[in-house]
Amino acid sequence: MSEEPYNAAAIDAMSQDSRLLAAAADFMVRSCADRYSYNFSWLGRPIIQYPQDLIALQEIIWAEKPQLIIETGIAHGGSAIFYASMLELLGGDGAVVAIDIDIRSHNRNAIESHPLAKRISLVQGSSVDPSVVARVKDKAGRCARVLVVLDSLHTHAHVRQELDLYSPFVKAGSHLVVLDTIIERLPQEVIGDRPWGRGDNPLTAVQDFLKHNDRFVADRKLESKLLITVAPGGYLRCVRD
């Protein structure tokens, strides 16, 4: 990030406040159980994200000014619209590439008819399919600044493969964000009958990735500021090309 927060000392103190950390952790478990992230929309489209993470992504986008934002996992399209709206504010010809294995027709129609559709390219297919990656590489290869946000299938194997495939597009000074690392901290009754869970989720994939890749570090300053986030340990900052 280009600017230090004006209240850096307070943020540092919060990150060491055990009672506050416990309260934030309790809120995350309880709110995930109540599907809190389903309560919001962005410019008319449902956006299944926590407002705190949207603020963090806004700060990243405004500071780093990516020419391309790559998103895996589209759902209803709210996040893609959010990224497009930030690029619209920045000006220029910044674009979003949004990938999903199943883009339902009503979601596609809503996204493609949105006023910000001009900045969004939808790609249907698995984010780890070589042909999909090749399409994204063609766009990313022409951009000096790329932001990647991974939010598709949350199993360790899938996210780990995504990290290997999409991290090369991110250069020093930019971020790669892996969402829903919070899964590792949730009880099984909250996770439910999913193909992922504790020990098999985006956080375990990130931890393994960082062991084998020295280009990225976890952005702990950002995480300390948020306290409430679905991506603990998942905001990765690229420190070298």
PyMOL commands that set and color helices and strands:
alter all, ss='L'
color gray80, all
select helices_A, chain A and resi 8-14+18-33+36-39+51-64+78-90+105-112+117-119+130-140+156-169+181-185+188-191+202-212+220-226
alter helices_A, ss='H'
color red, helices_A
select strands_A, chain A and resi 41-42+45-46+68-72+95-100+120-124+146-150+175-178+216-218+235-238
alter strands_A, ss='S'
color yellow, strands_A
deselect
rebuild
show_as cartoon
